[in-house]
Amino acid sequence: MKMGILHVTTTKKPPYRTRINTRSPWLAEMGFVYGAPVFAVSEQDGVTLALRNQNNGNEKLIHVGLWRDKPCIMLNFSNHFLPNGLSHGDSLAAKFDYGMIEAKKLPDAKKYYLIGLRHYGAFLQLSGSWLNEIGFIPDTAVTVSVNGEGITFNAWNDVTASYGEIVKYARARKCQIIQPTRNQHITVMDIPCYILNGAGFINGDICGVHYEHGIIKLFKPDLKTLGF
């Protein structure tokens, strides 16, 4: 079994279509090869995709397509199934087993990421213009605190504070200090293994993000409540 994240989106040009596009690198490994017949079952706040030879009666038949020479599955709400609680902007936790994909709606959050692996340890990179918009610009000192609810990042945008003062603050509260950087034209913030592990995140976990100006909070959604 592997976990992934799917997103409900809407096409940018007419005729507008709400859809879920599955481009997971695990599709072929799980039997979803190009041309394979897939039955989609609409469920409350979710959808199930299954490889089967026969229709059980309440399913819609689609086929695995290709995107950049890799398998993909495109579900259009209007053509394939009723949304049943899903709408544009929703994120879904997806459980991949051989011949079966179960996807359930995740709690509201600004963003969702899948924890990856780097140098044999858990790794997450936050990136994009949204970091600049909320004060996490390159070379800004960011204090990092870890607790049972997740990880909190605070950007020090006060230019009157010296780096020594920030270090003193971090030591007193047992915080780490990191800095966003610039990768070409994109702002990135790398979250290393020792920070992620402190909050219980490991490779393959789903990570939710809440943020406002100067603050980012990472949390782990309770997948048991989704039936996983």
GIDAZI-V161243 format. One line per field, one symbol per residue. phi: phi as a letter, one per 30 degrees, with the letter a starting at -180 (. if undefined). A space follows every 10 residues. Layout:
BEGIN
phi = ???
END
This chain:
BEGIN
phi = .bcbbcbcbb ddbdddbdab ccbddceddc jcceiddbcc cdbdhaabcb dbdbddjccc dbbdcbbhib ebbcccedcc addhjcaejd cbdbcccdib bcbbddeead abbcdcbbhi bdabcdakdd dddcjcdeid dbdbcbbdck bcccdccddd dddddddddd ddchccbbbd bcchccdbbd cdedddddci dbejddbcbc abdibbbcbc dddddcjc
END
